[in-house]
């Protein structure tokens, strides 16, 4: 049995401005991770046996926008703003239903 019911990793890699290849942090991923972590705590869903939101180094899918991955399912998402992150939290993390429109 997993220590967390759901474990979410937000890529927060930043390759710097001089590179041609995109990176998630240049698309605001750190702010979105902080937002997701705060929301999960506000909902009383963080901690052992519940949900954990973490930063990750490069997940190597930055060309697909800022990305996060939810385990144990291994569902990959891209997102644009807080409303997308809210939808992932409410539908997938709390409701068990992946958000098809945001999957990659």
N, C-alpha and C positions, 0 to 999 in steps of 0.2 A: 504494500500500500504506500502511496506517495505521501510525503510529509505535508504537501499542499494539495488542495483539491484542484486548483488551477495555478499555473505559474506563467507569468507573462514577461517576456523579454523585449524591451524596446532597444533597437539599435541606436546608439548615441555616438557612433563613430564620426570623427571629423577629419577629413583628409587635408583640410586647409584650402585657402582660396586659390592657390597656385596650380591646383590639379584640374585636369579636364574631367575626371570622373566625379560624379556626384557623391555626396555623402549625406547620410540621414540627419546628422546634427545641423548641417547647413539648411535643412528644411524644417528646423524647429523641433526635432525629436526629443531633446532633453526637456523642453517645456511641456511637451505632451506626456512624457513619462511622469514628470512631477505632478501634472494634473491628474493622471490616472491613479497614481498612488494616493493622492489626497482624496479623490472621490471614493475609492475602495475603502479607505479608512473611515470617511464620513458615513458610509453605508454600513459600517460595523462588520465588514467582510474581510479584514486583513488579519493575518496571523496563522499560526499552526492549524492545519486542517481546513483552512479557508483559501484565500487568494493572496499571492505574493506578486508584486510588480517590481521588476529589476531593470537595471541598465545592462546592456550587452555591448561588447566591442563589435567590430564589423561582422555582420551576418551575411555579407557579400551579395545583397540583393538591392543595393541602393539605387540602381537604375529604375527600380519599380516604385520609387517614391520613398518617403520615410516608411520603415517597416517595423512590425512587431510580430512575435510568434507566441501562440498560446499552447502550453503543454498541460496535460499529457496528449492532447489530440494532435499537436503539431500543425495547427491551423495558422497560416501566414496571412497577415493583413497589411494593407497600406491605408493611410488615413490623411485627411487634410486639416481637420480642426477638432476642437473640443466636442462638437456634436457627433463626429464620427467615433471618437473615443468613448463618448457616453453610450453610443449604440452598441459598441463592442462589449462594454461593461454590462449593460442591461440585458442585451439579447444573449450573448455567448457566456460571459462569466457567471452571471446570475441565473439566466434562463436556460442555459444549455443549448441554445440554438445559434449556430454560427451565422454571421452576417455575410450573406452571399455576395452582395454588391461591393464589399470591401476586401474580399478574399483575393489573394494572388497565387 
